Amino acid sequence: MKTINIHEAKTHLSSLIEKAVVEGESFIISKSGRPMVRVTRVAAPLEKSRTGFLMGHIQVPDDFDVMGAEQIHAMFEGEK
């Protein structure tokens, strides 16, 4: 397992993490020659994004952004 000093790890963190994820190559970050942490890839897949999970189940009206505009205007400006 590769040991990397903390300064080098800060400088190249993105590429080190990418290598750990893609190639499964774990590494140890050390400070003043003493091992501090081990970085290793997570075996479980990350949860998928829930964006759009209701797509096709609901419909938003075309005039959604102006619905109730008259009533809202009346509440703030007062009835005329």
C-alpha positions as CSV (number, residue, x, y, z in Angstrom):
1,M,0.0,0.0,0.0
2,K,1.3,3.4,-1.0
3,T,2.1,6.0,1.7
4,I,1.8,9.7,0.8
5,N,2.7,12.7,2.9
6,I,-0.1,15.1,3.7
7,H,1.2,17.9,1.5
8,E,1.3,15.7,-1.5
9,A,-2.2,14.3,-0.7
10,K,-3.6,17.8,-0.5
11,T,-2.0,18.7,-3.8
12,H,-3.2,15.6,-5.7
13,L,-6.2,14.5,-3.7
14,S,-8.6,14.3,-6.7
15,S,-6.4,12.0,-8.7
16,L,-5.5,9.9,-5.7
17,I,-9.2,9.4,-4.9
18,E,-10.0,8.6,-8.5
19,K,-7.3,6.0,-8.6
20,A,-8.6,4.5,-5.3
21,V,-12.1,4.3,-6.8
22,V,-11.3,3.0,-10.3
23,E,-8.4,0.8,-9.6
24,G,-9.2,-0.1,-5.9
25,E,-5.7,1.2,-4.9
26,S,-5.9,2.3,-1.3
27,F,-3.3,4.6,0.2
28,I,-2.2,5.9,3.5
29,I,-1.7,9.6,4.3
30,S,1.1,10.3,6.7
31,K,2.3,13.4,8.6
32,S,6.0,13.7,9.5
33,G,6.5,10.1,8.6
34,R,3.7,8.8,10.8
35,P,0.7,7.1,9.2
36,M,-2.5,9.1,10.0
37,V,-5.4,7.7,7.8
38,R,-6.0,5.1,5.2
39,V,-8.1,6.0,2.2
40,T,-9.9,3.1,0.5
41,R,-12.8,2.8,-1.9
42,V,-16.3,2.1,-0.5
43,A,-17.5,-1.3,-1.5
44,A,-21.2,-0.5,-1.4
45,P,-22.6,1.5,-4.3
46,L,-23.6,5.0,-3.6
47,E,-27.4,5.8,-3.4
48,K,-28.7,7.0,-6.7
49,S,-30.1,10.5,-7.1
50,R,-33.8,10.8,-6.5
51,T,-34.2,13.8,-8.8
52,G,-37.1,13.1,-11.1
53,F,-38.4,10.1,-9.2
54,L,-42.0,11.3,-9.7
55,M,-41.7,12.0,-13.4
56,G,-44.7,10.7,-15.2
57,H,-46.7,10.4,-12.0
58,I,-47.8,14.1,-11.7
59,Q,-48.5,16.9,-14.0
60,V,-47.7,20.6,-13.5
61,P,-50.1,23.0,-15.2
62,D,-48.6,25.3,-17.8
63,D,-49.8,28.3,-15.9
64,F,-48.3,27.1,-12.6
65,D,-46.1,30.2,-12.2
66,V,-49.0,32.6,-12.4
67,M,-51.7,30.6,-10.6
68,G,-53.4,32.6,-7.9
69,A,-51.5,35.8,-8.9
70,E,-54.6,38.0,-8.6
71,Q,-55.4,36.7,-5.1
72,I,-51.8,37.1,-3.9
73,H,-51.6,40.6,-5.4
74,A,-54.9,41.5,-3.6
75,M,-53.5,40.1,-0.3
76,F,-50.4,42.3,-0.5
77,E,-51.8,45.4,-2.2
78,G,-55.3,45.3,-0.7
79,E,-58.6,45.1,-2.5
80,K,-59.3,48.0,-4.8
